[in-house]
Every structure is written in structure tokens, then in C-alpha cells.
Amino acid sequence: MIINKATLAALFIGFNAAFKGGFQRVTNEWETVATLVPSSTSENQYAWLGQFPQIRKWVGDRVVRNMEAHSYTIKNDPFESTIAVPKATIEDDQFGVFNTMFDDMGYAAAAHPNELVFGLLAAGFTTTCFDGQYFFDTDHPVGTGVVSNMQAGAGNPWFLMDTRRPLKPIIFQRRRPYEFKSMTSGEDEAVFMRDEFRFGVDARVNVGFGFWQQALGSKAALDAANFNAGVAAMQAFLSDEGRPLGIRPNILVCGPTNRAAALEVVKAERNAAGATNINQGAVEVVQVPWLT
């Protein structure tokens, strides 16, 4: 193949098509638990997370709630993946072998938000949220007391979540989307020094926590008793003024090791004793491979 601007442009179009093909095959499980928040700066501040919005009867003057001075910030991080294609491979018309690699690169790029979101969820027992406590903790300050949104244990984690509000428990922040790029000019250093063209993808994104009140994390056994206790705990969450928040978990998130237990708890018609399973259909099960 004669290498010129036209052939390189056609090559980029082909590799980009392979990239997009892989990108479109990914199921975005992260969207079930996270809200996409666009970003236009290096970081976003979420001081308003200290106020869980509620409506009150208007009697007399309005009651103005000052925003608490939480310093919760999510900084945008850069991510990339790059492949070098030898110039000789293109000259010898052997570049077709790279299509599968770019297909896989697209798949990896589209799956990356899943890795970030569910990786953060798994780390919620040791990662702080807006109130300075771990996202899943036993002593979140509420009013004059503390509230727990976790169950202790030594097993693989599972999570109950209320994802019906506009802001879901996890925030996926995007400054710049995943974009396929090339480095093919003869004036590029890689082309001149190494006789290779480079193709890659990059983005600026990050993840963080929303309201801890919308999630409960457990490392206890995933059984009916602990499931019921978790649901009851979440439904009992109150505002700082002592009013019910109306939290009702609608999904159960687990990894591969808890899949069978999750389906038994909320999908089986009858429990182990043969009685009617009162939790059948109570929540949807979201099983993802990024939780262990």
C-alpha cells in the first residue's frame, strides 16, 4: 500500500469504525446506580449534598435552610489506552489484523465507567462521602444522633439501593468523553523516530458518592433475614428534622459469588422451608462482574 494522506485517512476511518463497533456492544450497567453529571472545569464541588431536599407546609415566613459547608469535591482524572501500528505493516497490507484490537479497545472504553462506578461502590466501606464518614458506615450524623447504612460481616459485599431519584447514589462525572484519536503525520515524533503510527482513546472522567441515605452496604450473609433488616433500616431513614425520607430500595446489586443467593431471596416463589416467599419481586437484581 502506498502511504499518503488519503490512505491514512481511510485507515483511520476503518479503525474508528472498529472502535465504535466495540463501544456499542457494551451494556452500561453503571447507569442503573449512577447519575451522569457533566463537568466543565477541572473539578466539581458538591457542597449541596448536605441538604436532602424535602417539602414542608408553608406557614408564616419561608424556612430558609442554609447550605452546609461540605467540601466534597470530585476531580476529573485523565484515562487513556494507546496502540502502536508499525508503518511496515500498513505498507504490506497487513493492517487488517489490528481491527480486532481496536474493536476491543472500543469495548474497553465503553466498559470503563462500569469499572469505575462499581469499583467505587465496592470501596464504599473505606471511602468517605460528603459528611466525612465512609459512604457505608455506622455513624452518619443525622440531627442530634447517628445513623447506620451498613451491615457488618466478613463476606463478599452486596448492596440495596434506591435509584428512583434524579440523583442516584453514585455520581459519574464526565469532563471529556471517550474519544478515538490518531498520530499519523510524518512530522510526528513517533512516526519519524520509530516508524510507527499510534492510535488511542482518552477521556477525562471520575466518580464520587451522592446521598448515602439511598444505599445500604452489607458484608453479612445474603439471606432473607439480612435482606429484610436492610430494607427496614433504609425505610426508617429520617431527615435532620426527623421526617421520613421515603427511601424504598428498588435494586439489589451483587457480584458473581452472591448471584445465586440474591435470586433465591427475591426471585424464588418459595423459601427453603416451602413457604411463600414474601420478598419475591421486591427489588430487581443487578449482578455485575466488577464486585468480588
N, C-alpha and C positions, 0 to 999 in steps of 0.2 A: 504493500500500500504506500502510495506517495503521501507523505505527511505535510499538510498545509492547513490553513485556517478553516477551509471548508470541511476537510476530513476530520479535523479535531472537533469542529462544531457538531458534526454528525455523531462522532464518538460520544461527546458529552450528552447529546440528546438520548442516545441509546442507554448509556449508563444511568442517566437520570430516570429514564423510564423504568429500568430495573429497580432502582432505588424506590420509586413511587409504588411499584408493584408490591414490594416487600412491606412498605409502610402501610399500605391499605389492608393488609391481611391481619393486622393485629387487632385484637379485641381490647378496647380501653376499659378494663375493669376499674381503673383508678377513678373514673367518672362516677362510680357508684358511691364513693366515700369522700371525694374531694371536690371542691369548687375551684374552677379556673378563675384566677384573678390576674388581669393584665397589669403589667408594670411598665412605667415609662422612665424610671430612674434606676440608679444602682441598687436601691433597696426600698422596700415599702414598710411604713410604720403602721402598727395596728393597735394604737392606744385605745381605740373604741371597743376593743374586745372585753373590757371590764364592765360593759353595760349590756346585759342580756335584755333585749327590747321587750317591753310589756306595755299594755294599755290600761289606764285607770279611768274611773268615772270622774268627770270634770266637775268639781265642787269648789266654788271660790276661785282663787287665782290658780293658774297653772303651777304644777310642781316641777321645777327645773332640776334635773339631775345632772350635775357636773360630771364630765368625763373623767374617770380616774386616770392618773398619770402612769399608766403602764408603759413600759419601754420595750414592748415586744416588736422586734424588727426581723424581717426576712430579707436577707441579702441575696441578690442574684449571682449565681455561680456559672462559670463557663464550662461547657462539656463539648467533647469532640471525639471523632473517630476518623482516621485517615488511611488510605490505601495508596501505595506507590505502584504504578504500572510502567514497566520498562519500555522505553521507546522502541527497542528492537522487537518486542512482542507485537506492537502495532504495525511496524514495518513488515513483519512476517505474517500478518493477518491472523494472529492467534489470540487477539484480544477478547474473543467470544468467551473464553474460559473465565473471564472476570465478571460476566453478567451475574452469575450466581452469587459472587461475593458482594456485589452492590445490592442485589436483592436482599441478601442477609443483613447488609448494613442498614437498609431501609427498615427492615423488620426490627432490628435492634434499636434504632432511633425511635420508632413508634412505641416500642415496649419500655423505653427508658422511664417515662413518667410512672408506669406501674411499679418499677423497681424503686423509684424514689418515694412514692406515696406509701406503699405497703412496707417499705423498709423503715420509714419514719414511724408508721403505726406500730410496728414490732418494737421499736426503740422507745415507745411512749412511756415505759416503766422507768426509764432512766434519763429522759429528755424533758426539759422544762417547757412550760407553756406560758401564757400571758401573765398568770398570777404568781410566777416564780416557783411554783410547785411542779413536780413531774406531771405530765399530762394524765397519767393514771397514778393516782396517789390516794392516800387515806386521809389526808388533812388539807383539802382545799378550803380556804377561808370563805365562809358564806355568813353574812350578818355578823353575829357575835360568836358563832361556832365554826365547826369544820365539818366537811362532808367527804365521804369516800366514793370514788368511782372505780374501784378495783377489787378483785378477789385474789387473795394471796394463794400461792401454790408453787409447785415445782415442775409442772407440766408445760407442754407447748401452749402458747397463748391463743386465746380466741376472744372475739370482741362483739359486743352488742352495740348497735349504733342507730341513732335517729337521723336519717338523712333527708327528711322531707322539708327542712327549712332551706331558704335561699343560700345560706352559708352552711356548708357541710362540715363535719368535724375536722377535715384536713383541708389545707389550702395548697393548691398547686399554682405557684406564681410564675408567670412567663414574661420575660423581658424581650426575648427574641426567639421565634420558633425554630424548630429543627430545619436546617436548610442545606441542600446539597450544593457543593462548590467544586471548582476545579482550578488547577495550577498548571497550565499547558503552554504558556507563552515561552518562546525560545529565549526570552530575556530573563525568565525566572531562574533563580539560582539552582534549584533542584534539577531543572532541565539541562542547564549548562554544565554543572559540576558532576551530576550523577547520571545524566542521560535517561531521566525518568520523568513521567508525568504523575501528578498527585491529584487525587480526588478524595473528598471527605465531606463530613457533615459536622455542623456545630450548632450550638444553641446556648442561650443564657436563661436559666430557669432555677427554681428552687422550691422547696416545700416547707410548710410550717403547720402549726396547730391552730384550729379555730376554738370554739367553745368546748371545754372539757365536759360540760353538762350533757352533751349529745353523744357521749360514748362511755362505755364501761369495758375495761380490760380485765381478763381473768387468766390466771395460770393454774386454776383449780381444775378438777376433772370436769369435762363437758358432759354433764348428765342433767336430768330433769330438775333435780333439787337446786343445783347451782344456776341453771338457766332461769328458773322461777325466781330465785333470790336476786339475780341480776336485773331482771325485768322490774321486780318490785322496787329495788333500790333506785333505778332510773326514774320510775314514775313518781317517786317520792321527792325528787329534787325540787327545791324551793328557791325563790329569788332572795335577795338580801332583805326584802321587806316581808318575807315569809309566805309569799303567794306561790301556788303550784306553777311550775314552768310548762306543764303539759307535755313532758317528754314521753314518747312512746317508741321504743326501739322497733325498727322495721326490717333490719337486716342483721344477720349473724355472719361475721367474717372469720374464716379459719384457714389454716394451712392443710396440706395433704394428710398429716397424721391425725387430724381431728375431723376429717371429712365424714367418715362412717358414723362417728358419734353425733355429729351435727345433724345428719339426715335422720338418724334414729330419734333424736329429741324432737325435731319439728316437722318431719315428713311422714313418719310411720303412723298408720291408723291406730295401732295398739302398742302399749308399752310392753316391757319384758314380762309383766305379770298377766298379760292378756286383757287388761282393762283398756277402755277408750283413752287414747292419747289426747289430753285436753290442750296440748300445745301444737297439735297438727296445724300447719299453715299460719302459725303465729307470726313468723318472720320468714324472710327469704334467706337462703343460704348462699353466701358468696365465698367460694373456695378458690384460693389463689396459690400459686407455687412459690410466691415470694415470702411466705411465712413458714418458719420451721419451728 
